[in-house]
Amino acid sequence: MRKKIFIVTTVSETFTSILKGQPAYLNTLLDVELVTSLDDRSRSIDEGVKVHRVPMVRGINPLRDIVSVVQMLRLFMRERPSAVHSYTPKAGLVTMLAAWLCRVPVRIHTFTGLIFPTQTGFKKKMLICIDRLICGCATRIVPEGEGVKKDLMAYKITGKELSVIGHGNIAGVDLTFFDPKTPSISETSQNLKSHLKISVDDVVYCFIGRLNKDKGLKELAQAFSVLPVNAHLIIVGDRDDSAPIDSLSMSVFESHPRVHLLGFQQDIRSALFSSDILVLPSYREGFPNVVLQAGAMGMPCIVTDISGCNEIIQAGFNGWLVAPHDHQSLANAMLEALSSPADVLSQMGENARRRVTSRFDRKDHLLRMANFYKDELDV
């Protein structure tokens, strides 16, 4: 019999977007089953593997977290997996604690991003304690990128071995899907630009992600407000009620005639193809998938000089790096991009596509993950 592994995420969207296709591929090697909470997008998981439901909530909620641990413990005791692998902070806490309590032999947690470095006071100390607890319960800890690894070491979160898989990231990019030469994308993007009344002479910036205060949307609103009239901004993503952006910034986005709020989009390629530059002014990231996806589409990016982002973007090569929490630095980069000659932006875009192809091809990442599990589970 093949060894059984449970892959766990807090919400199902991780399986329907970032990790899409990975469980199905790994199921050829192992008996893969998924665990996630029930939400509006749960029904769209289509990996050909069994899916278990355990309620988990983002944010700090001790009572509901205890319920989650108990239900996860019951699941593991009933199913007896050989290994568990958790992604995202809350899934990590619930999964690693439950797996340790019932002695699952292999307990893997991937840190896809750290929250505590941007926090202060008691909350920061508490988050550090939680991450130390996760590491204490795990048998294998995987930082998503070198920046995450450095923070784990700097804050002495664990003394266990830390190894990044490949060049970082948890999924890689499907280069056949995110391909700017796909004919249908050109047509749908032209329709989108026509609908948004964006002309060929306009410069279009694009933000893609949850509308979360840590994404630097306050700085983006301030920076975009000083750009000339030929600048447009496309924003793709749902509001994040767990950490909403400030009302003033939201008001700017909703009222500005050249800001286009598209909400959540299952397929972001048309938004990317309709744009010239991706902007991601986050305060913290693990290893941002959208920057890889934009790069695969041949787009230069303006990102903050933080872990993950600066492992993809090299200033002057495939984009710009700006200081976090600094709207003036962001505005300067956006103005520089706007005034850059078309051939400079085109070369940056080619460099971006080339870097993603050489380092983050999903096919290569799937092979790395298969080899990783073979080593961990001795199969």
N, C-alpha and C positions, 0 to 999 in steps of 0.2 A: 504493500500500500504506500502511496505517496504521502509525504509529510504534509500536515495541515498547517497553514499559516493564516492568521487573521490580520488584515490590514485595516487600520482604524483611523477615521478622521472625524472631527467634530461635526461638520455639516456635509451633506451629500454633494454639494456643489464642487468640492475638491475632486470627487470622482467623476463628475460630469464635465469638468473643464480641465483642470491642471493634469490630473492623473488619468484622464480618459484613454482607454486602450491598454494601459499598463497592467491592470489585473488580469485581463483576458490573455495577454501575452505570457505573463508569469504562470498562469494556470496550466500551461503546457508542461511546466517543470514541477510545480507543486499543486497541492489542493488548496486553492486560494478562496477565501471567503472574506466578505467585507462587513465592517461594522460602522454604523453612522447613526446620527439622530434623524428623526422623521421631520421633514420640512416640505415646503411647497415643490421643491425640485427633486424630491426623493424618487418619484416614479420614473424619472428619466435615466436612472442608472441602468445601463445595458451592457454588461460585461460578460454575460453568460455564466455568472457565478452566483452563489447564494449570498443574500444580503440580510444581515441581522440589524434590528433596530434597538438602540440603547439611547435614551434621552440624555443629551448633553447641551449645556448652554455656554455661550461665550461670556467672558467676564467673571467676576468673583461672586459666587453664590453658594456658600457652604452647605446649606440644607439640600439644595438640588444636586450639588456635587456628591454628597454622601449617597443620595438615591442612585445616582449614576454609577458610582463605584460598586454598590451592592448589586445592581442589575448586571453590570459587566462581570462581576465575580461569579454570579450564578451562570451566566453564559459560558464562561471559561470552564467552570466545574462540570457543566453538562457536556460541552463539546470537546474538551481536552485537546486544544491545539498544541502542536509542537513548538510553534513560535507565534509571537504577535509583533506587529510593527505599527507604531503610532506616528501620526503627523499632526501638527498644530498643538498649541499649548494645552488647551483643556483636554483634548483626546489623550495627550501624553500623560497628564496627571491621573486621569481616570483609568487609563489602560495599564500604565506601568504599576500603579498601586494594586489594582485588582490582579494583574498577572503575577506580581511578586507574592501576594497573599496565597494564591493557589499554585505557586511554584511552576509556572509555565517555563520550560527549559531555556528558550531563547526569547529575550525581551529587548526589542530594538526600538529606540525612539530617535526620530529625526527632528532636530531643531530647525524649523523653517524661518525663524526670525525670533529675536529676543525683545521682550517688551521692557524689561527692567532698566536698560541703559538710559532710556529717555524719561524715567520716572524719578521721583524724589521722596525723601522721608520714609514714613512707615510703609507706604505701598511698595516702594522699591525694595525695602528689606524683606517684605513678605513675598514678593515675586522671586527674589533670589532664593529664599528658602524653598519655595515650590519647585523651582528648577533644580535645586540640589536634591530634593526628594525624588524627582523624576529620575535623575541620574543615579541616585542611590539604588533605586528599584530596577533599573535597566541593566542588562548584560552587555549591551552595545549601544554606543551613542554616536550619531552621525550628524555633524554640523552641515547645513546646506551649502555653506560657502566658507572661504577662508576668513572673512570678517566675523562671521558667527563664531568660528573656532577661536579666533583671537579674544573675543569678548568672554567666551566660556572660560578660557585660560586666565585672562586678566582678573576676572572676578572670583577665581578659584571655585567655580561651580562644581567641578569634579576633577579627580586625579586620574580618571580612567582614560584610556586611549581615545583620541579623537582623530578621525580620518574623513576627509571630504571625498566623496565619490566623483571621480573624473575632475572636471573643471568647476564643479558645483552645480546647483539646481537639482530639483527632484524629478524632473520629467523630460527635459530636453524639448526641442521644438520639432513639430511635424513639418518638414521643409516642403513637402508636396502640397500640404494644405495652406501654409503661409508662404505662398509663392506669388510675387507681384505679376508674373506673366500669365496667371490664370485668366482667360478671356472674360468669364462671367463677372469677375470682381470689377473690372474696368467699367462694365456696363452699369452695375448696381451703384458704383461710386459716382458715376456721372449723374445718375438719377438722384442720388442723395444730395449732391452739390447743387443741382438744379432746384431741388425742393427747398434747400436752405438758402438759396439765392447767393451762392458763393461763385464769384466770377473767376476766370482764368488768371487774372492779375492779382488776385488775393493770395495772401500767405495764411495757411491754415495750421494751427497748432491743435494737438489732440491730447486729452487726458483720458486714461482708461483705468478704472479701479473703483473700489467702494468709496462713497463720499464720506470719508472718515477724517476727523480733524488731524490725525497723524500723517495724512497724505500731503500736507502742505498746501491745502486748498485756500487757506487764508492768504498765503503769500502769492498764490497763483492769481487770485482775484485782484490783489493790489498791483501785481506786475502787469497783468493784462490791461488794466485800466489806463495805463500810460502809453499803450501801443497805438500806432497810427491807424487810420480808418480802413486800411487794406488788410488788417489782421482779423482773423476769425478764430474762434476757439470751439472745438467740438468736445463735449464731455459725455463719456459713456460710463454708466455705473449707477447702481442703486444707492439710495441714502442708507447710511449705517446708523441706526438708532442707538446702538451701544456706545458710540463715540461720535456724535454728529458734529458737523462743522458749525461754526458760529453763524448766527442769523444774518449778520451784515454781509458776510461773504456769499451766503446762499441768496440773499436779496440781489447782490450784484449779478450773479449768474442768471437769476430768473428774469431780471429786468433789462439786461444789456442786449441791444439788438444784434450784436455779432457773437454772442455766446449761444450755443445750441446744445441744450440738454436732451440727450437721446434716451436716458434711462438705461436699464440693463439690456444688453444685446447678446444673444447666444452666439452670434457670429460677428466678430469685431473687424473682420477684414475690410469691409466696405468703408468703415470709419477710418481705418488706418490708411487705406489707399486714397481716400479723399483728402488726406492731410499731408503736410510737408514735413512736420517735425513733431515727435512725441515729447510731451513734457511730464515729468514725474518728480515733483519737488518734495518727496517724502522726508519725514524726520527719521524713519527707521524702515528697514526692509530686511528680509532674509536673502532672497535672490529673486528679484522681480521678473516674473514670467513675461509681463507685457513688454518689457524692454527687449527681451529676446525675440518676442513675436514681431515687434516693430522692426528690429534689426533684420529679421528674416524677410520682411516685406521691403527691405531696402530703404529704411528711414533712419536718418540721424536722430539722436535723442538729447534732450536737455534734462539732466538728472542731478540730484544732490550728491555731494561727495561723501557718501556713506557706504557702509558695508553692503555688498551685493551690487549696488549700482556701479560703484567704481571698480568692480571686478569684471564688468561688461564694457563700460564706456571708457574710452581713452580720449582725453581732451584733445581736440584738433584732428583726431583720426576718424572717429565715428560719432562725435557729438561734443557736448559741453558738460563740464562739471561745475556746479555752483554750491555755495555754502548753504546748509540747511537753515531755516528760520530767517532767511535774508531775502526779502522781496526785491531789494535793489539789485543784488547780485543776479537774481533770477530775471529781472527786467532787462538788465544789461545783456545777458546771454540771449534772451528772446529777441532783442533789438539787433544784436549781432547776426543772429540767424536770419532775421528778416532782410537784412541788407547784404547778406552773402550772395555772391554770384551763383547762378543756377548750376554751373559746372562744379563749384565747390561743394554744394549740397549733394549733387549727384555722386561725386566721388566719395563723400562721407557715407552715403547710402550704400554704395558698392562695398566699401570697407566693412560696414555693419553686417551686410549679408554674408560676406566672406568669413568674418569672425564667427558668426553663429553657425555657419556650415561646418567650419573646421573644429569647433569646440562643443557645440550643443545640439548636434543632430539627434533626434529622438531615437533613431534606429541604433545608434552607437550607445545611447544611454540605456536602452532596454537590455542590450548585451552586458553592459556593466552591472546592471541590477541583477540579472540572472547569475552572473559570476559571484556577485556579492552574497546572494542567498545560498548558492552552492557551498561557499566557504563557511558561512554562519551555521547552516543546517547540516553540513557534511553529507551532501547528496551528490 
